Amino acid sequence: MSIYDVFKDGHSSSSFDKEAWVAQKQEQRKAAYELIDNTCTEMSADGNQFKQYLNVQAEFDRYSVANAVLVSAQLPEATQLKEYKKWKENRVYVNKDADKITILEPGKEYTREDGTTATSFNAKDVYDISQTSARVKTSDAKPKSMRDLVSALIDASPVPIQPVDSMEVPAFYDSSQEIIFVRTDLSEGQLFASTSKEVAAAIYDFKHNKSREDTDFKSYCVAYMLGSKYGVDTKGFSFDKLPEQITGLDPKDLRSELGSIRDVFGEVNSEMYKGLEKNTPVRSKEQER
């Protein structure tokens, strides 16, 4: 007697149709790429959609630009995404009427006709925690003080930051001296926003040899994303009118610009995280109980 006799109908006459499955996956991948292109086209003309993408990329800082665009297009309020089986492994169950989100994951490497190597991507369905049996948890971590955040920005800066009593602008990266000057009469929110923008400008210049003229808006985006990431008030930022360097781009070129923004944001965020961890008091075992 076979163990499979426990199934009601015994052996089914149905068989897995691999070709149909492959065709379905190819169609899903094609639809994902079309959604990316369509969303990028809309983002280049709509400041609200552009801002929405920046929020998603700040939340999912390790996601590629393509996947952040996909999340932004499908469920911009998402906070925690996992595959069905990953949720199940954690004893969390996806709701029957859950809205799935399609993203892309790296597949196998292949050789192009010109001899170069590339990586194929496969479509994958993920679900946000809001679509599951799990309760959406708020962070137990104590919010970082503005003092800690600014200290972390100083750690993240590739050049010194010097306070000055008087200056026409809130903060300014002087590439000739390789110093960021910051005015001393700013509110905490202004201090974080203006300093983070100039830290990004310094990274573009100091590490990537990019001029302020080419990177000013991108530095502005990095500063907005950092504010979004660390819960700093971002009401002073506006994307109502996007610059020509964004509005005139096709989807491929826009993704390239977004990739530059993501990379510099990642550099600052990574260094800030190290600085914040360094300044976090170590909890004793007694405190953890």
Beta strands, then each sheet from edge to edge (+ up, - down):
strand 1: 81-82
strand 2: 101-111
strand 3: 117-128
strand 4: 161-164
strand 5: 171-174
strand 6: 179-183
sheet 1: 1+ 3- 2+
sheet 2: 4+ 6+ 5-
end
